Amino acid sequence: MYVWRRRWRAGGRAALATKGPGGSDCRLDQQRLDRLAQALEQGPAAHGFGEDQRWTLARVADLIARMFHTRYTLRGVSYLLHRMGFSPQVPAHRAVERDEDAIATWRKETWPAGKR
């Protein structure tokens, strides 16, 4: 409050006007962001991640480091992907091997015993 009051006294209403969003600027220009989007569309296997076909934040951070020699934290990758229009995805279907009766039994018997 003291800082706001000091600014108001020094410059009036204009001194209290917003200066825009905080934080640092994106380290990747639009051309690099487009290249990253194309690389993500190709899938993880095209970039040497053969175990499964999911992009994780760590994998995307590794891809950015390899492509552009720029390091991002996992949270920074999350912000970057969100800004680019990507969103977290969850599976639409359950596994075929899923046994609903075994899950219900485990929830009723095993799980409460482990909580004690």
N, CA, C and O atoms as a GROMACS GRO file, in nm:
protein
  464
    1MET      N    1   0.082  -0.118   0.000
    1MET     CA    2   0.000   0.000   0.000
    1MET      C    3   0.086   0.125   0.000
    1MET      O    4   0.055   0.224  -0.066
    2TYR      N    5   0.196   0.120   0.076
    2TYR     CA    6   0.283   0.237   0.083
    2TYR      C    7   0.343   0.269  -0.055
    2TYR      O    8   0.356   0.386  -0.092
    3VAL      N    9   0.378   0.163  -0.130
    3VAL     CA   10   0.437   0.184  -0.263
    3VAL      C   11   0.334   0.248  -0.354
    3VAL      O   12   0.365   0.342  -0.428
    4TRP      N   13   0.211   0.198  -0.350
    4TRP     CA   14   0.105   0.256  -0.434
    4TRP      C   15   0.081   0.403  -0.399
    4TRP      O   16   0.067   0.487  -0.488
    5ARG      N   17   0.078   0.432  -0.271
    5ARG     CA   18   0.053   0.570  -0.229
    5ARG      C   19   0.166   0.662  -0.274
    5ARG      O   20   0.143   0.774  -0.320
    6ARG      N   21   0.290   0.612  -0.260
    6ARG     CA   22   0.406   0.691  -0.302
    6ARG      C   23   0.400   0.717  -0.453
    6ARG      O   24   0.427   0.829  -0.497
    7ARG      N   25   0.364   0.616  -0.532
    7ARG     CA   26   0.353   0.634  -0.677
    7ARG      C   27   0.241   0.733  -0.711
    7ARG      O   28   0.258   0.818  -0.799
    8TRP      N   29   0.129   0.722  -0.642
    8TRP     CA   30   0.017   0.812  -0.667
    8TRP      C   31   0.056   0.957  -0.638
    8TRP      O   32   0.023   1.047  -0.715
    9ARG      N   33   0.126   0.976  -0.529
    9ARG     CA   34   0.168   1.111  -0.494
    9ARG      C   35   0.269   1.166  -0.595
    9ARG      O   36   0.268   1.285  -0.626
   10ALA      N   37   0.357   1.079  -0.645
   10ALA     CA   38   0.461   1.124  -0.738
   10ALA      C   39   0.407   1.148  -0.879
   10ALA      O   40   0.450   1.241  -0.946
   11GLY      N   41   0.311   1.062  -0.924
   11GLY     CA   42   0.269   1.074  -1.064
   11GLY      C   43   0.121   1.071  -1.088
   11GLY      O   44   0.079   1.072  -1.204
   12GLY      N   45   0.039   1.068  -0.985
   12GLY     CA   46  -0.106   1.068  -1.003
   12GLY      C   47  -0.157   0.934  -1.056
   12GLY      O   48  -0.094   0.830  -1.039
   13ARG      N   49  -0.273   0.941  -1.121
   13ARG     CA   50  -0.337   0.818  -1.173
   13ARG      C   51  -0.251   0.746  -1.276
   13ARG      O   52  -0.249   0.623  -1.281
   14ALA      N   53  -0.180   0.822  -1.357
   14ALA     CA   54  -0.098   0.762  -1.462
   14ALA      C   55   0.011   0.671  -1.404
   14ALA      O   56   0.049   0.572  -1.465
   15ALA      N   57   0.060   0.706  -1.286
   15ALA     CA   58   0.166   0.626  -1.223
   15ALA      C   59   0.112   0.491  -1.174
   15ALA      O   60   0.190   0.397  -1.154
   16LEU      N   61  -0.019   0.480  -1.154
   16LEU     CA   62  -0.078   0.356  -1.106
   16LEU      C   63  -0.128   0.267  -1.218
   16LEU      O   64  -0.177   0.157  -1.193
   17ALA      N   65  -0.116   0.312  -1.343
   17ALA     CA   66  -0.164   0.234  -1.457
   17ALA      C   67  -0.083   0.105  -1.470
   17ALA      O   68   0.036   0.101  -1.438
   18THR      N   69  -0.149   0.002  -1.517
   18THR     CA   70  -0.082  -0.127  -1.532
   18THR      C   71   0.027  -0.119  -1.639
   18THR      O   72   0.016  -0.045  -1.736
   19LYS      N   73   0.130  -0.196  -1.619
   19LYS     CA   74   0.240  -0.201  -1.714
   19LYS      C   75   0.235  -0.330  -1.796
   19LYS      O   76   0.333  -0.366  -1.861
   20GLY      N   77   0.123  -0.400  -1.793
   20GLY     CA   78   0.108  -0.524  -1.870
   20GLY      C   79   0.140  -0.646  -1.784
   20GLY      O   80   0.172  -0.634  -1.666
   21PRO      N   81   0.132  -0.762  -1.845
   21PRO     CA   82   0.158  -0.884  -1.768
   21PRO      C   83   0.304  -0.892  -1.725
   21PRO      O   84   0.394  -0.844  -1.793
   22GLY      N   85   0.323  -0.952  -1.610
   22GLY     CA   86   0.458  -0.967  -1.557
   22GLY      C   87   0.528  -1.089  -1.615
   22GLY      O   88   0.474  -1.157  -1.702
   23GLY      N   89   0.646  -1.114  -1.566
   23GLY     CA   90   0.722  -1.229  -1.611
   23GLY      C   91   0.811  -1.195  -1.728
   23GLY      O   92   0.805  -1.086  -1.786
   24SER      N   93   0.895  -1.293  -1.762
   24SER     CA   94   0.988  -1.271  -1.873
   24SER      C   95   0.922  -1.306  -2.006
   24SER      O   96   0.822  -1.377  -2.010
   25ASP      N   97   0.980  -1.256  -2.112
   25ASP     CA   98   0.930  -1.285  -2.246
   25ASP      C   99   0.964  -1.430  -2.282
   25ASP      O  100   1.055  -1.490  -2.226
   26CYS      N  101   0.888  -1.483  -2.377
   26CYS     CA  102   0.912  -1.618  -2.426
   26CYS      C  103   1.048  -1.623  -2.495
   26CYS      O  104   1.080  -1.533  -2.573
   27ARG      N  105   1.126  -1.726  -2.468
   27ARG     CA  106   1.259  -1.739  -2.528
   27ARG      C  107   1.255  -1.792  -2.671
   27ARG      O  108   1.356  -1.792  -2.740
   28LEU      N  109   1.137  -1.838  -2.715
   28LEU     CA  110   1.123  -1.890  -2.850
   28LEU      C  111   1.038  -1.794  -2.932
   28LEU      O  112   0.929  -1.756  -2.891
   29ASP      N  113   1.088  -1.755  -3.049
   29ASP     CA  114   1.010  -1.668  -3.136
   29ASP      C  115   0.901  -1.749  -3.206
   29ASP      O  116   0.893  -1.871  -3.189
   30GLN      N  117   0.818  -1.682  -3.284
   30GLN     CA  118   0.703  -1.750  -3.346
   30GLN      C  119   0.747  -1.859  -3.442
   30GLN      O  120   0.681  -1.963  -3.452
   31GLN      N  121   0.855  -1.837  -3.514
   31GLN     CA  122   0.904  -1.938  -3.608
   31GLN      C  123   0.944  -2.065  -3.532
   31GLN      O  124   0.914  -2.176  -3.577
   32ARG      N  125   1.012  -2.050  -3.419
   32ARG     CA  126   1.052  -2.167  -3.339
   32ARG      C  127   0.930  -2.234  -3.277
   32ARG      O  128   0.926  -2.357  -3.268
   33LEU      N  129   0.832  -2.156  -3.235
   33LEU     CA  130   0.711  -2.216  -3.179
   33LEU      C  131   0.638  -2.298  -3.285
   33LEU      O  132   0.584  -2.404  -3.254
   34ASP      N  133   0.637  -2.251  -3.408
   34ASP     CA  134   0.576  -2.327  -3.517
   34ASP      C  135   0.651  -2.457  -3.542
   34ASP      O  136   0.590  -2.562  -3.563
   35ARG      N  137   0.784  -2.451  -3.539
   35ARG     CA  138   0.865  -2.573  -3.556
   35ARG      C  139   0.840  -2.671  -3.443
   35ARG      O  140   0.833  -2.791  -3.465
   36LEU      N  141   0.826  -2.620  -3.320
   36LEU     CA  142   0.797  -2.706  -3.207
   36LEU      C  143   0.660  -2.772  -3.221
   36LEU      O  144   0.646  -2.891  -3.194
   37ALA      N  145   0.561  -2.697  -3.264
   37ALA     CA  146   0.427  -2.753  -3.284
   37ALA      C  147   0.430  -2.864  -3.388
   37ALA      O  148   0.365  -2.967  -3.370
   38GLN      N  149   0.504  -2.844  -3.496
   38GLN     CA  150   0.516  -2.948  -3.598
   38GLN      C  151   0.584  -3.072  -3.543
   38GLN      O  152   0.543  -3.184  -3.573
   39ALA      N  153   0.686  -3.052  -3.462
   39ALA     CA  154   0.758  -3.165  -3.402
   39ALA      C  155   0.666  -3.242  -3.306
   39ALA      O  156   0.671  -3.366  -3.302
   40LEU      N  157   0.584  -3.170  -3.231
   40LEU     CA  158   0.493  -3.237  -3.138
   40LEU      C  159   0.387  -3.316  -3.214
   40LEU      O  160   0.346  -3.423  -3.170
   41GLU      N  161   0.344  -3.263  -3.327
   41GLU     CA  162   0.244  -3.334  -3.409
   41GLU      C  163   0.299  -3.464  -3.467
   41GLU      O  164   0.223  -3.558  -3.491
   42GLN      N  165   0.430  -3.470  -3.489
   42GLN     CA  166   0.492  -3.591  -3.542
   42GLN      C  167   0.487  -3.706  -3.444
   42GLN      O  168   0.492  -3.822  -3.484
   43GLY      N  169   0.478  -3.675  -3.316
   43GLY     CA  170   0.471  -3.778  -3.213
   43GLY      C  171   0.606  -3.808  -3.150
   43GLY      O  172   0.710  -3.775  -3.206
   44PRO      N  173   0.603  -3.870  -3.032
   44PRO     CA  174   0.726  -3.898  -2.959
   44PRO      C  175   0.819  -3.997  -3.030
   44PRO      O  176   0.941  -3.984  -3.020
   45ALA      N  177   0.765  -4.095  -3.101
   45ALA     CA  178   0.848  -4.196  -3.167
   45ALA      C  179   0.939  -4.133  -3.272
   45ALA      O  180   1.050  -4.181  -3.293
   46ALA      N  181   0.893  -4.029  -3.338
   46ALA     CA  182   0.973  -3.962  -3.441
   46ALA      C  183   1.096  -3.893  -3.383
   46ALA      O  184   1.188  -3.857  -3.456
   47HIS      N  185   1.098  -3.875  -3.251
   47HIS     CA  186   1.207  -3.804  -3.186
   47HIS      C  187   1.284  -3.893  -3.089
   47HIS      O  188   1.357  -3.843  -3.002
   48GLY      N  189   1.267  -4.024  -3.103
   48GLY     CA  190   1.347  -4.117  -3.024
   48GLY      C  191   1.286  -4.163  -2.894
   48GLY      O  192   1.352  -4.232  -2.816
   49PHE      N  193   1.163  -4.128  -2.868
   49PHE     CA  194   1.096  -4.175  -2.746
   49PHE      C  195   1.007  -4.293  -2.786
   49PHE      O  196   0.890  -4.273  -2.820
   50GLY      N  197   1.060  -4.413  -2.782
   50GLY     CA  198   0.989  -4.528  -2.834
   50GLY      C  199   0.909  -4.608  -2.735
   50GLY      O  200   0.832  -4.694  -2.776
   51GLU      N  201   0.924  -4.583  -2.604
   51GLU     CA  202   0.856  -4.667  -2.505
   51GLU      C  203   0.704  -4.660  -2.519
   51GLU      O  204   0.637  -4.763  -2.522
   52ASP      N  205   0.651  -4.542  -2.526
   52ASP     CA  206   0.506  -4.525  -2.544
   52ASP      C  207   0.482  -4.400  -2.629
   52ASP      O  208   0.577  -4.329  -2.663
   53GLN      N  209   0.360  -4.375  -2.661
   53GLN     CA  210   0.327  -4.265  -2.752
   53GLN      C  211   0.263  -4.148  -2.678
   53GLN      O  212   0.160  -4.097  -2.720
   54ARG      N  213   0.326  -4.106  -2.569
   54ARG     CA  214   0.274  -3.993  -2.492
   54ARG      C  215   0.381  -3.887  -2.478
   54ARG      O  216   0.498  -3.917  -2.455
   55TRP      N  217   0.339  -3.763  -2.491
   55TRP     CA  218   0.428  -3.652  -2.462
   55TRP      C  219   0.415  -3.619  -2.314
   55TRP      O  220   0.304  -3.596  -2.266
   56THR      N  221   0.524  -3.617  -2.243
   56THR     CA  222   0.525  -3.570  -2.104
   56THR      C  223   0.597  -3.436  -2.103
   56THR      O  224   0.664  -3.399  -2.199
   57LEU      N  225   0.582  -3.363  -1.994
   57LEU     CA  226   0.650  -3.234  -1.984
   57LEU      C  227   0.801  -3.252  -1.993
   57LEU      O  228   0.870  -3.170  -2.054
   58ALA      N  229   0.853  -3.358  -1.931
   58ALA     CA  230   0.997  -3.382  -1.935
   58ALA      C  231   1.043  -3.411  -2.077
   58ALA      O  232   1.149  -3.364  -2.119
   59ARG      N  233   0.965  -3.486  -2.152
   59ARG     CA  234   1.002  -3.516  -2.291
   59ARG      C  235   0.998  -3.390  -2.377
   59ARG      O  236   1.085  -3.368  -2.461
   60VAL      N  237   0.897  -3.307  -2.357
   60VAL     CA  238   0.888  -3.183  -2.435
   60VAL      C  239   1.003  -3.091  -2.399
   60VAL      O  240   1.060  -3.026  -2.487
   61ALA      N  241   1.039  -3.084  -2.270
   61ALA     CA  242   1.153  -3.002  -2.228
   61ALA      C  243   1.281  -3.053  -2.294
   61ALA      O  244   1.364  -2.973  -2.338
   62ASP      N  245   1.298  -3.184  -2.300
   62ASP     CA  246   1.414  -3.244  -2.365
   62ASP      C  247   1.415  -3.212  -2.515
   62ASP      O  248   1.520  -3.180  -2.571
   63LEU      N  249   1.300  -3.220  -2.578
   63LEU     CA  250   1.289  -3.189  -2.720
   63LEU      C  251   1.325  -3.043  -2.747
   63LEU      O  252   1.397  -3.013  -2.842
   64ILE      N  253   1.276  -2.952  -2.664
   64ILE     CA  254   1.309  -2.809  -2.679
   64ILE      C  255   1.459  -2.787  -2.663
   64ILE      O  256   1.520  -2.711  -2.738
   65ALA      N  257   1.518  -2.856  -2.565
   65ALA     CA  258   1.662  -2.841  -2.543
   65ALA      C  259   1.741  -2.892  -2.663
   65ALA      O  260   1.840  -2.830  -2.703
   66ARG      N  261   1.698  -3.004  -2.721
   66ARG     CA  262   1.770  -3.060  -2.836
   66ARG      C  263   1.750  -2.974  -2.962
   66ARG      O  264   1.845  -2.955  -3.038
   67MET      N  265   1.629  -2.925  -2.983
   67MET     CA  266   1.601  -2.850  -3.105
   67MET      C  267   1.656  -2.707  -3.102
   67MET      O  268   1.708  -2.658  -3.203
   68PHE      N  269   1.644  -2.641  -2.987
   68PHE     CA  270   1.674  -2.498  -2.982
   68PHE      C  271   1.785  -2.460  -2.884
   68PHE      O  272   1.816  -2.342  -2.869
   69HIS      N  273   1.844  -2.559  -2.817
   69HIS     CA  274   1.950  -2.533  -2.719
   69HIS      C  275   1.905  -2.433  -2.613
   69HIS      O  276   1.980  -2.343  -2.574
   70THR      N  277   1.782  -2.450  -2.568
   70THR     CA  278   1.721  -2.364  -2.467
   70THR      C  279   1.657  -2.452  -2.361
   70THR      O  280   1.580  -2.542  -2.394
   71ARG      N  281   1.687  -2.427  -2.236
   71ARG     CA  282   1.632  -2.507  -2.127
   71ARG      C  283   1.506  -2.441  -2.070
   71ARG      O  284   1.501  -2.320  -2.050
   72TYR      N  285   1.406  -2.524  -2.043
   72TYR     CA  286   1.283  -2.480  -1.977
   72TYR      C  287   1.260  -2.571  -1.857
   72TYR      O  288   1.292  -2.689  -1.860
   73THR      N  289   1.203  -2.514  -1.750
   73THR     CA  290   1.158  -2.598  -1.639
   73THR      C  291   1.030  -2.668  -1.681
   73THR      O  292   0.969  -2.632  -1.781
   74LEU      N  293   0.990  -2.767  -1.604
   74LEU     CA  294   0.866  -2.839  -1.638
   74LEU      C  295   0.746  -2.744  -1.632
   74LEU      O  296   0.657  -2.751  -1.716
   75ARG      N  297   0.745  -2.656  -1.533
   75ARG     CA  298   0.635  -2.560  -1.523
   75ARG      C  299   0.638  -2.463  -1.642
   75ARG      O  300   0.534  -2.426  -1.695
   76GLY      N  301   0.758  -2.423  -1.682
   76GLY     CA  302   0.770  -2.336  -1.798
   76GLY      C  303   0.721  -2.403  -1.925
   76GLY      O  304   0.660  -2.338  -2.010
   77VAL      N  305   0.749  -2.534  -1.939
   77VAL     CA  306   0.699  -2.609  -2.055
   77VAL      C  307   0.548  -2.613  -2.052
   77VAL      O  308   0.482  -2.600  -2.155
   78SER      N  309   0.491  -2.632  -1.933
   78SER     CA  310   0.346  -2.635  -1.919
   78SER      C  311   0.284  -2.504  -1.963
   78SER      O  312   0.185  -2.503  -2.037
   79TYR      N  313   0.340  -2.392  -1.918
   79TYR     CA  314   0.291  -2.260  -1.961
   79TYR      C  315   0.304  -2.242  -2.111
   79TYR      O  316   0.213  -2.193  -2.177
   80LEU      N  317   0.419  -2.283  -2.165
   80LEU     CA  318   0.445  -2.267  -2.307
   80LEU      C  319   0.344  -2.347  -2.390
   80LEU      O  320   0.287  -2.295  -2.486
   81LEU      N  321   0.321  -2.473  -2.353
   81LEU     CA  322   0.226  -2.556  -2.427
   81LEU      C  323   0.084  -2.501  -2.417
   81LEU      O  324   0.008  -2.505  -2.514
   82HIS      N  325   0.049  -2.450  -2.301
   82HIS     CA  326  -0.084  -2.391  -2.284
   82HIS      C  327  -0.101  -2.270  -2.375
   82HIS      O  328  -0.205  -2.253  -2.439
   83ARG      N  329   0.002  -2.185  -2.381
   83ARG     CA  330  -0.001  -2.068  -2.468
   83ARG      C  331  -0.013  -2.107  -2.615
   83ARG      O  332  -0.073  -2.035  -2.695
   84MET      N  333   0.045  -2.222  -2.650
   84MET     CA  334   0.042  -2.270  -2.788
   84MET      C  335  -0.090  -2.338  -2.823
   84MET      O  336  -0.114  -2.371  -2.939
   85GLY      N  337  -0.176  -2.360  -2.723
   85GLY     CA  338  -0.306  -2.421  -2.749
   85GLY      C  339  -0.312  -2.570  -2.719
   85GLY      O  340  -0.416  -2.632  -2.742
   86PHE      N  341  -0.204  -2.629  -2.670
   86PHE     CA  342  -0.205  -2.769  -2.632
   86PHE      C  343  -0.263  -2.782  -2.492
   86PHE      O  344  -0.247  -2.692  -2.409
   87SER      N  345  -0.329  -2.893  -2.465
   87SER     CA  346  -0.387  -2.915  -2.333
   87SER      C  347  -0.362  -3.058  -2.288
   87SER      O  348  -0.341  -3.146  -2.372
   88PRO      N  349  -0.362  -3.083  -2.157
   88PRO     CA  350  -0.343  -3.220  -2.108
   88PRO      C  351  -0.458  -3.309  -2.156
   88PRO      O  352  -0.573  -3.266  -2.160
   89GLN      N  353  -0.425  -3.430  -2.191
   89GLN     CA  354  -0.527  -3.523  -2.239
   89GLN      C  355  -0.532  -3.643  -2.146
   89GLN      O  356  -0.430  -3.686  -2.092
   90VAL      N  357  -0.650  -3.696  -2.130
   90VAL     CA  358  -0.669  -3.819  -2.053
   90VAL      C  359  -0.728  -3.924  -2.147
   90VAL      O  360  -0.796  -3.889  -2.243
   91PRO      N  361  -0.702  -4.051  -2.120
   91PRO     CA  362  -0.755  -4.155  -2.209
   91PRO      C  363  -0.907  -4.151  -2.214
   91PRO      O  364  -0.973  -4.130  -2.112
   92ALA      N  365  -0.962  -4.172  -2.333
   92ALA     CA  366  -1.107  -4.172  -2.351
   92ALA      C  367  -1.168  -4.306  -2.314
   92ALA      O  368  -1.287  -4.314  -2.283
   93HIS      N  369  -1.088  -4.412  -2.317
   93HIS     CA  370  -1.139  -4.546  -2.291
   93HIS      C  371  -1.062  -4.610  -2.177
   93HIS      O  372  -0.946  -4.577  -2.152
   94ARG      N  373  -1.126  -4.703  -2.111
   94ARG     CA  374  -1.060  -4.779  -2.006
   94ARG      C  375  -0.994  -4.902  -2.067
   94ARG      O  376  -1.032  -4.946  -2.175
   95ALA      N  377  -0.897  -4.956  -1.997
   95ALA     CA  378  -0.826  -5.074  -2.045
   95ALA      C  379  -0.922  -5.192  -2.056
   95ALA      O  380  -1.012  -5.208  -1.973
   96VAL      N  381  -0.902  -5.274  -2.156
   96VAL     CA  382  -0.985  -5.393  -2.177
   96VAL      C  383  -0.968  -5.490  -2.061
   96VAL      O  384  -1.063  -5.559  -2.022
   97GLU      N  385  -0.847  -5.496  -2.004
   97GLU     CA  386  -0.817  -5.590  -1.896
   97GLU      C  387  -0.876  -5.548  -1.762
   97GLU      O  388  -0.869  -5.625  -1.666
   98ARG      N  389  -0.934  -5.432  -1.752
   98ARG     CA  390  -0.986  -5.379  -1.626
   98ARG      C  391  -1.095  -5.469  -1.571
   98ARG      O  392  -1.189  -5.503  -1.642
   99ASP      N  393  -1.082  -5.507  -1.444
   99ASP     CA  394  -1.178  -5.595  -1.377
   99ASP      C  395  -1.250  -5.514  -1.270
   99ASP      O  396  -1.196  -5.492  -1.161
  100GLU      N  397  -1.372  -5.470  -1.300
  100GLU     CA  398  -1.448  -5.383  -1.209
  100GLU      C  399  -1.478  -5.452  -1.077
  100GLU      O  400  -1.475  -5.386  -0.972
  101ASP      N  401  -1.507  -5.583  -1.078
  101ASP     CA  402  -1.536  -5.656  -0.954
  101ASP      C  403  -1.414  -5.660  -0.863
  101ASP      O  404  -1.426  -5.642  -0.742
  102ALA      N  405  -1.297  -5.684  -0.920
  102ALA     CA  406  -1.174  -5.688  -0.840
  102ALA      C  407  -1.144  -5.550  -0.782
  102ALA      O  408  -1.097  -5.540  -0.669
  103ILE      N  409  -1.171  -5.445  -0.857
  103ILE     CA  410  -1.148  -5.309  -0.807
  103ILE      C  411  -1.242  -5.277  -0.692
  103ILE      O  412  -1.200  -5.219  -0.592
  104ALA      N  413  -1.370  -5.314  -0.706
  104ALA     CA  414  -1.468  -5.290  -0.600
  104ALA      C  415  -1.430  -5.366  -0.474
  104ALA      O  416  -1.440  -5.312  -0.364
  105THR      N  417  -1.387  -5.491  -0.488
  105THR     CA  418  -1.345  -5.571  -0.373
  105THR      C  419  -1.224  -5.506  -0.306
  105THR      O  420  -1.220  -5.496  -0.183
  106TRP      N  421  -1.127  -5.463  -0.384
  106TRP     CA  422  -1.008  -5.401  -0.328
  106TRP      C  423  -1.044  -5.273  -0.252
  106TRP      O  424  -0.989  -5.246  -0.146
  107ARG      N  425  -1.137  -5.194  -0.308
  107ARG     CA  426  -1.178  -5.070  -0.240
  107ARG      C  427  -1.248  -5.097  -0.109
  107ARG      O  428  -1.232  -5.023  -0.012
  108LYS      N  429  -1.328  -5.206  -0.105
  108LYS     CA  430  -1.402  -5.236   0.018
  108LYS      C  431  -1.317  -5.303   0.124
  108LYS      O  432  -1.335  -5.276   0.243
  109GLU      N  433  -1.225  -5.388   0.084
  109GLU     CA  434  -1.152  -5.470   0.183
  109GLU      C  435  -1.006  -5.426   0.203
  109GLU      O  436  -0.965  -5.399   0.316
  110THR      N  437  -0.929  -5.420   0.099
  110THR     CA  438  -0.785  -5.398   0.112
  110THR      C  439  -0.752  -5.253   0.146
  110THR      O  440  -0.673  -5.227   0.236
  111TRP      N  441  -0.811  -5.159   0.075
  111TRP     CA  442  -0.779  -5.019   0.095
  111TRP      C  443  -0.810  -4.968   0.235
  111TRP      O  444  -0.724  -4.902   0.295
  112PRO      N  445  -0.930  -4.997   0.293
  112PRO     CA  446  -0.956  -4.951   0.430
  112PRO      C  447  -0.860  -5.011   0.531
  112PRO      O  448  -0.826  -4.945   0.629
  113ALA      N  449  -0.816  -5.136   0.510
  113ALA     CA  450  -0.722  -5.198   0.602
  113ALA      C  451  -0.587  -5.126   0.598
  113ALA      O  452  -0.520  -5.114   0.700
  114GLY      N  453  -0.548  -5.080   0.482
  114GLY     CA  454  -0.420  -5.009   0.468
  114GLY      C  455  -0.424  -4.870   0.528
  114GLY      O  456  -0.319  -4.817   0.564
  115LYS      N  457  -0.542  -4.810   0.540
  115LYS     CA  458  -0.554  -4.676   0.595
  115LYS      C  459  -0.531  -4.673   0.745
  115LYS      O  460  -0.492  -4.571   0.801
  116ARG      N  461  -0.556  -4.787   0.811
  116ARG     CA  462  -0.540  -4.793   0.957
  116ARG      C  463  -0.400  -4.793   0.994
  116ARG      O  464  -0.367  -4.797   1.112
   0.00000   0.00000   0.00000
